[in-house]
Amino acid sequence: MKQLLSLLIYLFISPSLHADFYQCVNETGGIAYRDSPCNEDENLNKVIDAEAMNKKTSIFEPEIDGSTPLGKNLIKNPSFEQKLSDWQIPLGALWTSDGGIYGTGSLVINAKKPPEDKYIHETIVEQCVTLDHGEKFELSAQFRTDRAPQKAYANRANVIWYESLDCSSGGQWGAYIEPKQYTTGWQKLRRKNLTPALDAKAAKITIVQNGRFSKGAYAYWDNIFFAPTQLFDQSAKSSQDSASEIEHSAIGKDYISNGGFDDNIKSWRPGWPTEWSGTQGDVSPGSAEVTANSLSHSIGRTAFSQCINLDDNKSYELGASFKRKQTSTQTGSGRLRVSWYQKQNCSGRVKTGKSADPEDSSGWQKLRITDLTAPQLAKSASITVIQSIAGKGRFTAYWDDIYFRSAQ
């Protein structure tokens, strides 16, 4: 990198002598920048105008300013100039001195083909960073490979949020970036507006290659970038959060609207096709009838959900009744889950909470989740019913008597 910077400085202060420089590629795919034509054993990739580069010193320059905490890259050794220091490295991941985008250092992963079994085999390089006061983040990287993978997701960079500063506990999935499957040469991968999980204090950045779907390819990664694009305003408080408007709940208060489905399915937001059943019900007739359909493979998604604004109570209990329809053409299951939100009306940061699944049996089953404690900053919660189908066909189930009560 120092050699490249010296070359760029020389080009910029002497534009009359050196108007262009050359991006050259050798037989192994290594890229070098020269102030004279490429060597005999290299191919010319492009000619770059030095004056244009003086205006934009990086071909893949981040879109945000990195000179302040807003936009500062949190990744240590992001361009692998110090080999693989600050990264956790497994077998199958190596450092190359000239595989990077400027012919400098880079990470290269070559996962070996695993045995034909039911397990997922991945080679994972990772680094844990603290979030400080970041509210929104951007993840980007440069990537190239020497052959097209079997699946696009064979190579990915992921973000996983953690509640502990050392990324050891409270993990929750965040987001990923992945390259286009059949694109050759360097690709810029970027994802913006990443919102951390509620209570997250750190993020683990993982660079992953799937051994089964990468087809033995060498994957090169360079310039890993993870930075805040928006900072958390600790002084900003909406009128909804003011102490004068906080309600005080009684023990046993049920926050759910229309949890018994006595006459309709109002107050719930559907996902799967959902209808009201006037003949099926646990204690009394009336329930939500949810039908999951698939043309080929297993699918799981939200059946219906409801958002609840919380008060000063922190302890809750969640429950529901579930029944499988025996005339379904495919098997399936369900899940009752709570998710906590930073702001009212289920907005802002979110943290996935506890869940309960029904057993594979007939008749009405009661699902119950006790000892639910809302995070300190949570202002609302989403009560979500999830339904899955195991394969091609139709799976129908009934849901009834959903409640979300204050426990103490």
Secondary structure, DSSP 8 states (H G I E B T S, - for coil): -HHHHHHHHHHHH-TTT--EEEEEE-TTS-EEEESS---TT-EEEEEEEHHHHHH-S-TT--SS--SSSTT----SSTT-TTTTTTSB--TTEEEESS-STTSS-EEEE------SSSS--EEEEEEEEE-TTEEEEEEEEEEEESS--SSGGGEEEEEEEESSTTS-SS-EEEEEE---TT--S-EEEEEEEE---TT--EEEEEEEEETTTSTT--EEEEEEEEEEEEE--TT---GGGSGGG-----TT-B--SS-S-SS--TT-EESS-EEEESS--SSSS-EEEEEEEESSS-EEEEEEEEEEE--S--EEEEEEEEEE-TT-SS-EEEEEEEEEEEETTTEEEEEEEEEE---S-SS-EEEEEEEEE--TT--EEEEEEEEEE-SSEEEEEEEEEEEEEE--
